[in-house]
Structures are given as structure tokens and as C-alpha cells.
Amino acid sequence: MIHIIGGGLAGSEAAWQAARAGQSVVLYEMRPLRATEAHATDGLAELVCSNSLRSDDAETNAVGLLHQEMRRCDSLILACADAHQVPAGGALAVDREGFSAAVTAALEAEPLVEIRREEIDAWPPGEWANVIVATGPLTSPALAAAIRAKSGEESLAFFDAIAPIVHKESIDFTVAWMQSRYDKAGPAGDTAAYVNCPMDKAQYDAFIAALLAGEKTEFKDWEKDTPYFEGCLPIEVMAERGPMTLAYGPMKPVGLLDPHKNARPYAVVQLRQDNALGTLYNIVGFQTKLKYAEQTRIFRMIPGLEKAEFARLGGIHRNTFLNSPKLLDGELRLKAEPRLRFAGQVTGVEGYVESAAMGLLAGRFAAAEAQGLSMPAPPPTTALGALLNHITGGHLNADLINAGNGSFQPMNVNFGLFPPIGGIDKRGRPSLRGNDRKKALSARARADLASWLGQAEAAE
């Protein structure tokens, strides 16, 4: 029997993988008995920050390659995402309610999976010989305290903010327009997946001033020193770094042409479809800690959103994750107590896809162990292996961390985690650069994943 604590993307994927390998699973999810600051339903694999699983380009984007690898590994999360996809340019975005309902239904229908709605608020009982902790970034305080006490290591933490969602019908399309950056087609062939709201310089300057002056959420004393994750900074924190930070970040106008003026705007706010009906749109990159009244006032300064109606305003919550290079081995087991594995964002990966990927591996590792077998880890030349290697020992500061120094921060999958490919030219530069390098890394990853899948099946 494999016990999995947490019914998010990682826990759901781990349960699916273990069951598909013929192992009985008990999946524990504390909602709805105990709510979190960010979840709105009791569905498994609920997406709380964005409906996008990011790029689906398997040739030149590492997360798209990770999508492809997970599909080849019979991922439940990717299967349900594909079945509930909504237009999003080159990204894989989903109808959040349909996606969560599909994952929940699949696991409820799996005879080897038992779902128990209860909170595990202490260290897992000793008689549980095979455990996966996939409680995610919102691990309950009681369990987090038990993990800290057992590991002897303080969990690190960062803030992760939630962007607001707008009703499409309230957007003024005499000002806004539909277009994907560079007219890039997404998986469904659409080249106009985003709503674009343009700003001239005066509008942009006024908006930045309002962001900086807006009233923010007060932090509790124990939260004040918690660092933000660089990949999900609140919009106002980015604005504090300089007046042009947003114009070169989420509000950059490149690849877009305002058809109303036949010119490129000074800055652009983009909104991405958030549900299958196309009635809700998420403001891209606008995660925030502004107070609700301030959000409504300031975001209605955006041209085209003057009369915006918000289905959800932004919010903020604290995320916790392990010092994984020091605490976990190459099979995601806790070194201090190997009967426990960890999966998902609590391991220090960032992003829904990466979290599900670690659940996929944890489920497969746990199933092999239950069968008395040893499953080889995926090669570090694959997206799965590169991410696993990074959090369990491949981190830049792993040696410092093991010595008690240095810091470990969450990481999205990216080609910088892959072993180099190609040689060096006469100028000392990589012989393969840009998209040529990415395509070569992706081709190598596909070949190496095929070999690994063959080995893993042989082990089973």
C-alpha cells in the first residue's frame, strides 16, 4: 500500500502512476475539511494561480519538452489538460473547472485508488512503509512543523501572488484587440489568443505611479522577511525596481501592433483566456498584493479596462519548500527517513507542470519499491531528469548547501539545467546556439527518454 498525502497536481499524478503500475494507493486530501488561503473548491488538482501550463513548444522550450515527456509517460495531468484546453497562443491553457473535475473523476474511477478526505496533521504513522508527501506550497502548519522537527531543517518560504480575472464582456474592444505576440499560433492554430490593452507613455507613467502609491496588504510579523520567488513577483514589487521594469517585462509591447492606430504601443497589458467558454480572462503577470479596493481602482486605469468587472481579484499566500539538495536523495526520499518521499512544489520546483512531473517520478519510484525493484532515474539529458537532478543535487550551490551554507531557491525547468551539447568553436563559444541548440537538446532528450522508458518497463 502506498500512502499519498495531498491531492494537488503532484499527489494526483503520483497516485495515477502508482496505480497504473498495479499498486494500491490511499490518497489523502484535507479539503473540504480544512480550507487553504488559495483554493476555492474541493476538487483534486485545482489550479489556483493561473490556468496556463505554459509553452507547449516541444522543440525550443523546455517546459514544452516536459509536456511531451510526461505525455509519453501516460501522465494523467497532461491527458486532462489536453482534453480541456482553451486558446492561449503557444501555451497550453485549460478550463480550470473542467480540468480539475476530469482529474478527480479519473482517480475516483480507478479501482486501485482510495480517496480519503482527511487531514494528516502529524508525522505519518510508522506502519506506513511507503509514503509520498505531496502537500504542495500550502502544506498545513501542523504537518510542516512535523517535517521541520523530523528533518532538523527549517523549511524555506516565499510569497506567491495570484493575478485577477476579468469578465471579457466588460472589456472595451474599441481600445483593446485580440492578438498573440508575433501572431504566433497556439496548439489550436489560433493567432489571436490574447486580449491586448495598449498604453501610451503618459498612461504608462500614471499607472506606474498608482502602483507604487497603492495601499498594499499588511504582512504578519513572521512573514516580513520571507523572500519572493523571482518568477512570480507581485506587479507592484516589479514596479519598485525601476520605472521601465514593467515595460521590459510583462508589459513589453514587442510583437504587437495596435490595429486601431496602426502602431506599436508604448506598453501593453495582456489578458489570457481563463475558461472554456471564453468569458473570463486572466491579467497576465499581474499577480499582486494590493488591497482589493486598490486593485479595482488601479487596474481600471488600464485602457480598455475602465469598466472592467472582476470575477476574482488578486491575492497572496505563503509557500513553503524543502532544502531538497540537502534533505532528499536521487529518488526523492527523505534521507533521514527513506520510507517517505516528497513530490511537487514542496521539493523546490516551481510551476504546475514541474510539480506534476515530480509527482509522476515519485509515483513510479514508490511503485517500483513496493514491487521490490529499483527503477533507474531518468537521464539528466531529459527534462524530467534535468529537473530531478537539479533539486536533488544538481543545484549550483549544492556543495555549499550540504555544508550548511548557500541557499536553494525554486526553479522552473529550463535548458540551462540540461548537460551541454555540441562542441566549442574557435572563439570559445558553443558551436550550437539559439534555437539550433534547443532543438538539439530536445532531440537528445527524446531519444534518451525512449531508452529510459524501455529500462523502466524492464525493471517493472
C-alpha positions in Angstrom: 0.0 0.0 0.0 1.3 3.5 -0.9 0.0 6.4 1.1 0.0 9.8 -0.7 -0.7 13.0 1.3 -2.0 15.8 -0.8 -4.4 15.9 -3.7 -2.9 18.6 -5.8 -1.3 18.1 -9.2 1.7 16.2 -7.8 -0.3 14.0 -5.5 -2.9 13.2 -8.2 -0.2 12.4 -10.7 1.7 10.2 -8.2 -1.5 8.3 -7.3 -2.2 7.7 -11.0 1.3 6.5 -11.8 1.4 4.1 -8.9 -2.0 2.7 -9.7 -1.1 2.2 -13.3 1.9 0.2 -12.1 -0.5 -2.1 -10.2 -0.1 -0.7 -6.7 -2.9 0.1 -4.3 -3.0 3.7 -3.2 -4.7 5.8 -0.5 -4.8 9.5 -1.4 -5.4 11.9 1.4 -6.8 15.4 0.7 -7.7 17.7 3.6 -10.1 19.8 1.6 -13.0 20.5 2.2 -12.5 19.6 5.9 -9.7 22.2 6.1 -9.5 25.1 3.6 -6.4 26.9 2.4 -5.8 30.6 1.6 -5.8 30.0 -2.1 -8.1 27.1 -3.0 -11.8 27.7 -3.9 -13.1 24.2 -4.4 -12.6 20.6 -3.0 -11.5 19.3 -6.4 -8.3 17.4 -6.9 -5.6 19.2 -8.9 -7.2 22.6 -8.6 -5.2 25.3 -10.3 -5.1 28.4 -8.1 -2.7 30.8 -9.7 -3.1 30.6 -13.5 -4.8 28.3 -15.9 -1.7 28.1 -18.1 0.7 25.2 -18.1 2.9 27.5 -20.2 4.5 26.8 -23.6 3.6 23.6 -25.5 6.5 24.0 -27.9 8.5 20.7 -27.5 11.2 21.8 -29.9 12.6 25.1 -28.5 11.0 25.4 -25.0 12.0 23.2 -22.0 8.5 23.2 -20.4 7.0 22.1 -23.8 9.5 19.3 -23.9 8.5 18.4 -20.4 4.9 18.3 -21.5 5.9 15.8 -24.3 7.9 13.6 -22.0 5.0 13.4 -19.5 2.6 12.5 -22.2 4.9 9.6 -23.2 4.8 8.6 -19.5 1.0 8.3 -19.5 0.6 11.5 -17.4 -3.0 12.0 -16.1 -2.4 15.7 -15.7 -1.3 16.2 -19.3 -4.1 14.0 -20.6 -6.7 16.0 -18.7 -5.1 19.3 -19.8 -5.2 18.3 -23.4 -8.9 17.3 -23.1 -9.8 20.7 -21.5 -7.6 23.0 -23.5 -8.6 26.6 -24.2 -7.0 29.0 -26.7 -3.8 30.6 -25.4 -1.4 31.3 -28.3 1.6 29.0 -28.0 0.7 28.0 -24.4 -1.2 25.0 -23.1 -4.0 26.6 -21.0 -7.1 24.8 -19.6 -10.6 25.3 -18.4 -9.7 25.1 -14.7 -13.0 23.7 -13.5 -13.2 21.1 -16.3 -9.6 20.1 -15.8 -9.9 19.6 -12.0 -13.2 17.7 -12.5 -11.6 15.4 -15.0 -8.6 14.6 -12.8 -11.0 13.9 -9.8 -13.2 11.7 -11.9 -10.3 9.6 -13.3 -8.9 8.9 -9.8 -12.3 8.2 -8.3 -12.9 5.7 -11.1 -9.5 4.0 -10.6 -10.1 0.8 -8.5 -6.6 0.8 -7.0 -7.0 4.4 -5.7 -8.9 5.2 -2.5 -9.5 8.9 -1.8 -9.8 9.9 1.8 -11.0 13.4 2.7 -9.0 13.9 5.9 -6.0 16.0 7.1 -2.8 14.3 8.0 -1.6 16.7 10.7 1.3 14.8 12.1 4.2 12.7 11.1 2.9 9.7 9.0 2.4 6.6 11.2 5.3 4.2 11.4 3.3 1.4 9.9 3.1 3.3 6.6 6.1 1.8 4.9 5.7 3.7 1.6 4.7 7.3 1.8 4.6 10.3 -0.7 4.2 13.7 0.8 2.8 16.0 -1.9 1.2 18.7 0.2 2.4 21.4 -2.1 3.3 25.0 -1.3 0.3 25.3 1.1 1.4 22.5 3.5 -0.7 22.6 6.6 1.1 24.2 9.6 0.9 21.1 11.7 2.4 18.8 9.1 5.0 21.5 8.2 6.0 21.6 11.8 6.4 17.8 11.9 8.5 17.8 8.8 10.8 20.5 10.2 11.1 18.7 13.5 11.9 15.4 11.8 14.4 16.7 9.3 16.1 19.1 11.6 16.0 21.7 8.8 13.9 24.9 8.6 11.8 24.9 5.5 12.3 28.0 3.4 9.4 30.1 2.2 8.4 32.7 -0.4 5.3 34.6 -1.3 3.3 33.6 -4.4 0.7 36.1 -5.6 -2.5 35.5 -7.6 -3.5 37.6 -10.6 -7.0 39.0 -11.1 -9.6 37.7 -13.6 -11.8 39.9 -15.7 -15.2 39.2 -17.4 -14.5 39.5 -21.1 -17.8 41.3 -21.8 -16.6 44.2 -19.7 -13.5 44.8 -21.8 -13.7 47.8 -24.2 -12.7 46.4 -27.6 -12.8 49.8 -29.3 -9.5 50.2 -27.4 -8.3 46.6 -26.9 -7.7 44.0 -29.6 -7.1 40.3 -29.9 -3.6 39.2 -31.0 -0.9 36.7 -29.9 2.6 38.1 -29.7 4.3 37.9 -33.2 1.0 36.3 -34.3 2.3 33.0 -33.1 -0.2 30.2 -33.5 -1.0 28.1 -30.5 -1.8 24.3 -30.3 -5.3 25.0 -31.6 -4.0 27.1 -34.5 -5.2 30.4 -33.1 -3.0 33.5 -33.7 -5.2 35.9 -31.7 -5.4 34.2 -28.3 -4.7 37.3 -26.1 -6.6 40.5 -25.3 -4.2 43.4 -25.6 -4.7 46.7 -23.8 -2.4 49.5 -25.1 -0.8 52.4 -23.2 1.0 55.5 -24.4 3.8 57.0 -22.3 1.6 59.3 -20.2 -0.8 56.4 -19.4 2.1 54.1 -18.5 3.7 56.7 -16.2 0.5 57.3 -14.4 -0.2 53.6 -14.0 3.3 53.0 -12.5 2.8 55.9 -10.1 -0.5 54.5 -9.0 1.0 51.0 -8.4 3.8 52.5 -6.3 1.4 54.6 -4.2 -1.4 51.9 -3.9 -2.2 50.5 -0.5 -0.7 47.0 -0.1 -1.6 44.0 2.1 -0.1 44.2 5.6 2.2 41.3 6.4 2.3 39.5 9.7 5.5 39.7 11.7 6.6 36.2 10.8 6.0 36.9 7.1 8.0 40.1 6.7 11.4 38.5 5.9 10.0 35.9 3.5 11.6 36.4 0.1 9.5 36.4 -3.1 10.2 33.9 -5.9 11.7 35.8 -8.8 9.4 34.1 -11.3 6.2 35.3 -9.7 6.9 38.7 -8.3 3.9 41.0 -7.5 3.4 43.6 -10.2 4.0 46.5 -7.7 7.2 44.9 -6.5 8.5 44.8 -10.1 7.5 48.4 -10.5 9.6 49.3 -7.4 12.7 48.1 -9.2 12.5 50.9 -11.7 10.1 52.8 -13.9 10.8 50.8 -17.0 10.9 47.3 -15.4 7.3 46.5 -16.5 7.8 47.9 -20.0 10.6 45.4 -20.5 8.7 42.7 -18.6 5.1 41.6 -18.6 4.0 44.9 -20.3 6.5 44.8 -23.2 4.9 45.8 -26.5 7.2 43.8 -28.8 5.5 41.6 -31.4 2.2 43.5 -31.2 0.6 46.1 -33.4 -2.4 48.2 -32.3 -4.9 47.9 -35.2 -6.8 51.0 -34.0 -3.8 53.2 -34.5 -1.6 51.0 -36.8 1.3 51.5 -34.5 3.2 49.7 -31.7 2.0 50.9 -28.3 4.4 52.2 -25.6 3.3 49.4 -23.3 0.7 46.6 -23.4 -1.3 44.8 -20.7 -2.2 41.3 -21.9 -5.1 39.1 -20.8 -5.3 35.3 -21.4 -8.4 33.2 -21.6 -9.3 31.5 -18.3 -12.2 29.2 -19.1 -13.5 27.1 -21.9 -16.4 29.4 -22.6 -14.1 32.3 -23.2 -16.0 34.6 -20.8 -13.1 35.1 -18.3 -9.6 36.5 -18.9 -6.6 36.5 -16.6 -4.4 39.6 -16.5 -1.0 38.1 -17.4 1.8 38.7 -15.0 -0.4 40.9 -12.7 0.0 38.9 -9.5 -0.4 41.4 -6.7 -0.6 42.2 -3.0 -2.6 45.4 -3.5 -5.7 45.6 -1.4 -8.9 44.7 -3.2 -10.3 48.3 -3.4 -6.9 49.5 -4.8 -6.8 46.7 -7.4 -10.2 47.7 -8.7 -9.3 51.4 -8.9 -5.8 51.0 -10.3 -6.5 48.2 -12.8 -9.4 50.2 -14.2 -6.8 52.8 -15.2 -5.7 50.4 -17.9 -7.1 51.4 -21.3 -9.9 49.1 -22.3 -10.5 48.0 -18.7 -12.1 51.3 -17.5 -15.3 49.4 -16.8 -13.8 46.0 -16.0 -15.8 43.6 -13.9 -13.6 41.3 -11.9 -14.5 37.7 -11.4 -11.7 37.4 -8.9 -9.2 39.9 -7.5 -5.6 39.1 -6.8 -4.4 37.7 -3.6 -1.2 36.5 -1.8 -0.2 33.4 0.2 2.9 31.9 1.7 4.6 28.9 0.0 6.9 26.5 1.8 9.5 24.2 0.3 12.3 21.9 1.4 16.0 22.4 1.2 15.9 19.4 -1.2 19.6 19.1 -2.2 20.4 18.5 1.5 17.3 16.6 2.6 16.4 14.3 -0.4 18.1 11.6 -2.3 18.0 10.9 -6.0 14.7 9.1 -5.7 13.0 12.0 -3.8 13.3 10.1 -0.5 13.9 11.9 2.8 17.5 10.9 3.8 16.6 10.9 7.5 13.7 8.5 6.9 13.7 6.9 3.4 10.1 5.4 3.7 9.0 9.0 2.9 9.2 10.6 -0.5 8.3 14.2 -1.4 6.8 15.5 -4.6 5.6 18.7 -6.1 6.4 22.3 -5.2 7.4 21.3 -1.7 10.5 19.9 -3.2 11.6 23.2 -4.6 10.3 23.0 -8.2 8.3 25.9 -9.4 5.2 25.7 -11.6 2.3 23.4 -12.1 4.0 21.2 -14.8 7.2 20.8 -12.8 5.1 19.9 -9.7 3.2 17.2 -11.6 6.4 15.9 -13.1 7.9 15.3 -9.6 4.6 13.6 -8.7 5.0 11.4 -11.8 8.5 10.3 -10.8 7.7 9.9 -7.1 4.7 7.6 -8.0 6.9 5.5 -10.3 9.7 5.3 -7.7 7.3 4.3 -5.0 5.6 1.7 -7.1 8.9 0.1 -8.1 9.9 0.0 -4.4 6.6 -1.7 -3.5 7.4 -4.4 -6.0 10.9 -4.9 -4.5 12.5 -3.3 -7.6 14.8 -0.4 -8.3 13.8 1.9 -11.0 16.6 3.9 -12.7 16.2 7.7 -12.6 15.6 9.4 -15.9 18.8 10.6 -17.5 19.7 14.3 -16.8 19.6 14.9 -20.5 15.8 14.6 -20.4 13.6 17.3 -19.0 12.4 15.0 -16.2 15.9 14.0 -15.3 17.3 17.5 -15.5 14.7 18.8 -13.1 15.1 15.9 -10.7 18.9 16.2 -10.8 18.7 19.9 -10.1 16.6 19.6 -6.9 18.4 16.5 -5.5 22.0 17.5 -6.1 22.5 19.4 -9.3 21.7 22.8 -7.8 24.5 25.4 -8.4 25.1 25.7 -4.6 24.6 22.0 -3.7 28.0 21.7 -2.1 27.5 24.9 -0.1 24.1 23.7 1.0 25.4 20.4 2.1 28.0 22.2 4.1 25.3 24.3 5.8 25.8 27.4 3.7 24.3 28.8 0.5 20.6 29.0 -0.5 18.3 26.8 -2.5 15.5 28.6 -4.4 12.6 27.2 -6.5 13.3 26.5 -10.2 11.3 26.2 -13.3 12.5 23.6 -15.9 14.8 25.3 -18.4 17.5 24.3 -20.9 20.1 25.7 -18.5 19.6 22.6 -16.3 20.5 20.2 -19.2 24.0 18.9 -19.8 25.7 20.8 -22.6 25.5 19.6 -26.2 27.9 20.2 -29.1 31.4 21.5 -29.1 33.2 24.8 -28.8 34.1 27.0 -31.8 37.4 28.9 -32.4 36.1 31.8 -30.4 35.4 29.7 -27.4 31.6 29.8 -27.8 29.3 26.9 -28.0 29.1 25.6 -31.6 25.3 25.2 -31.2 23.5 28.4 -30.2 19.9 29.7 -30.0 17.2 27.6 -31.4 19.7 25.2 -33.0 21.0 24.3 -29.6 17.5 24.0 -28.1 16.4 21.7 -30.9 19.5 19.5 -30.5 18.8 19.3 -26.7 15.2 18.3 -27.3 16.1 15.7 -29.9 18.7 14.2 -27.5 16.1 14.2 -24.7 13.5 12.4 -26.8 16.0 9.6 -27.7 17.2 9.3 -24.1 13.7 9.2 -22.7 12.8 6.4 -25.1 15.8 4.4 -23.8 14.9 5.2 -20.2 11.3 4.1 -20.7 12.5 0.8 -22.0 14.7 0.3 -19.0 11.9 1.3 -16.6 9.5 -1.1 -18.1 12.1 -3.8 -17.9 12.6 -3.0 -14.2 8.8 -3.4 -13.7 
